[in-house]
Amino acid sequence: MHKFLYYILPLLLMLAGATSCSSDDGPDAPPEPSVSVSRTVLVYMIANNNLGSSYHSDERDIQEMLKGVEGGKLNNGRLLVYHNRPNNNSAYPPQLLDITEHGPKELKTYTDAGGICSVSPERFREVIADMKRLAPADDYALVLWGHGNGWIISPGDIKSRSFGPDDSTWISVPAMAQALEGERFQFIYFDCCLMGNIEPIYEIRHLTDYIVASPTQLGIDGMPYDMNVPMFFKELPDLVQAAKNTFDSYHGSMNQMCVIDTRHLDDLAAASREIFSTLSRYPSANEINTLQKLGKYTYSRLRYDATIAHDMDQYMEL
């Protein structure tokens, strides 16, 4: 009997070890879901462009985020960053980061194999699903970090109402809205230029009740995350103060910020439709060119000025 136990006990220990090694705790296994928190805010950061490669704005903003979460300012929430890193290739794949008081924690690394880039609908849906699995919360909010294009009326290859780019690839706002269909966010904040115009806002009105965005160009620095992160994690997000913080950070330049209650956009569309139905003609191109311009880009590589973002109120007065 003792001899039998002498042989069987090591065998049982070996089997236990084998069972442990075959668990989901290996290096390629997905992290386990966390305990649900009050709010998870996802910063969807598209930095594989000049914002990251030339200006290193992504690195500076992540440092601001780390400062913004100090002292319990997450208020029982989670701040995640999907970091589409500059010079994106196999050596610098996109990562999902958890911004904590103890530093950034890597939750997942992605691959762009198969033509799936960071502005593809498939990647948007994948990251949102990962957010809900790895940082479940009572509610969610979305910050879109990168470049934005308003309503471009000049000819050329620049896509209107688009967000990005990952290298040279953009996603249109209608495509992004379709990719996020069925999701609901406490708010959406565009940390990019020209997305505070009625055209892109209307496309995503069903995703959230509140949008913070600029109808004009913004500087390279974007929003001050150290000041705005605490605003995002208040029990009732203080979006007006967040918009004011961003506006004030530009020290009186021509940048503008606005907070939009999307619940009134369908009424605005209905009223506009009623007005348009009474018109015998629409404003001509020459008349439109007399309107105040909310933004003006000079695309040197295209060798023309792209005049964009006409004010809707002035357009309706024509």
Steps between C-alpha positions, in 0.01 A plus 500: 500500500772743592680416178181574304465843668868566429428472126150643482558824694769635259272405212212701649728798554614480139140492380414799717792689354397410147145618568634831629722552196213435262282772654422835338773675696762469227660801329260485205186465708262797521486676838215410726211747530519747786245591762244746367561868575289814477628631165759400242629768265677381186739734317521367144838645404600500131864610514645323198522835323680830547339551843709210627798478268577874477345660808493209751164627619396148597785465749432841653129434533553163668727674751223755558253216555728344761504832681123533463424172679713578806338530839199281433363722223376196308221484762470120477532509122742377234686697234607292199701606196501317171843618382551475124869578524702699243713311250252219542644162400577168662741671739245761611158333491193671646445447871213531745627675813347543844601841639537459877652694786788252490570555131370361171417128494490312172176302465528375143717526188334495159611397155417674175528177303239439234463866411327595827635842598409719793234696310326194357147425624623156608764649731254750649263217589784284634632771730155589633437132575838476676419810706175346621667167575813632672356811666125441549317801636159646572551736205760577234636811330711547189774750412607505135862619469656580163422714197150593392364645177192714489275549201755548222353661188820543300603234247770252584564167663437609859200317640235716661358417843788264575714401797857366506728440327681176575790564266295615198170324575198690633158388619197707409271602783204315342714182487610552859140553609402177328790314665383622842131441434325371810757648739410772747747742655459742789673754275727520196786751499678578172859596579559600139419779259172593334271232638271749673319575176143389451577249224726258694310551826169405341646169381577378854205654685357160597821389675486755783302788646801731522787580265793731575683621190649797320350647182842650426858386482676416826866528583736204515471480879132399494316492828675530841446144625638574845213747547226319306538144626361594845205669324422178312484292818271716707172324580341732244775581248573872490525532123452876497800546727701254289421701187592821683828348618590420140395843374694679775811291432537676163523839671259701290581361156228454239420145606145423607340225710139396539286251691209360299183342636431251222142439614396814310669418170206312354282805566761718331502270198120507481492880518772527235314258275186710533689817406671334203165377368389860452804606297491548127881507486798428723801730565747506216867416537587872481254581778637221717851638454390827661418323825720523804740207501544313826821339386750507219763238425785536254596163359832574334524154348172563318596857412169657586316637799221280627232736626285314747246518781256771398280620782151347473325805646648725232418245231135500610492882478595502131 
